[in-house]
Amino acid sequence: MDIAEINLTPKQINYQNLAENIINKFNLRGIEGYYCADREEANAKAKRFLTPDCTISWGGSVTLNETGLIDDLKETDDYILYDRMLAKTPEEKKEMAGKIFTSDYYFMSSNAITMEGELVNIDGNGNRVACLCNGPDNVIIIAGMNKIVKDVKEAVSRVRNIAAPPNAVRLGLDTPCASSGRCNDCFMESCMCGQIVITRMSRIPGRIKVLLVGEELGY
């Protein structure tokens, strides 16, 4: 055992080993992968990718909030931030969407990640997955190891039955899952499951970077 691992718990060592295997799968898919022991390390690592005066935006994410990354970015004048929550009118929202789609860096989490290195994301309007698929020059994903699942089938089930219900509660939505605690396969206007995107590779090597964090983050 490495000296640095002596003070780690068995769970932390397992997270490291699992992350290493997934990162190897990422490499085959043109995705850059990194392992961070905790949210503080992930926060610092994410900011090291940034360049002065770059444009930055992000998708809605409990994980990003828990790392403190968004708050840190808002406290500095080193970057140009595109915050979609500041757009109020339809015209402002349309203009902001265009800026976000062409930003230099886009931060998000992933709803689930398979052991084979596939990213699985479910979105309501699709703005977040659109930026993942195409648009920003760099997409940086921060995800806790609790997001790791066996395969795509398990990933979709996880998102719809474990992640979506508490998110619906957090956002104050009236979807059936908010009250039942599980997916009801609804077609409500406020449904968060309008788009299901499986990212199996990046045709631009290194455009997508994933920071796996040895903690439970997000839903």
C-alpha angles and dihedrals in degrees: 000000000000115000090238090059097056094094095041122106119239088253092054092048090049090051090053093049093047092046091051091055093048092048089055088054090049090055090058089052099050092254122128114227132194134177122222121187095218145357093272091057091046091051092052093043093051093053092051089068092059126097127209115277092007120149116247137186137162145202125242107281137160087201094059090049091050092053091053090230098128093048090050092051091050091053096061135066093209093099142040109241127203106201111184091199089070092062110092111164124059089249093051092047092051092049092047092049090057092051093048093050091055098040122129094234132023122190124202142137126239122242090220140352123203125223087247091060100258119144116221120193134172120198138179106214094011099236093124097046090044089061090046092053100042139345121053114074092231129028115194116193122195115193135168118231089249086078093066116110137170101251146339094280091055090044094057091046091050094051096047098042105028107025105030100053097057090041089055089052091047092051094044094240123163096222117137091246090062090067102027098043093227139072116278095184089241130180097208120145089244093050112138094203102075097121129036114191126185114194108200097166145354115238087200103062112230096007089114116054121185123200109198110202124206093228139075105262131171124349 
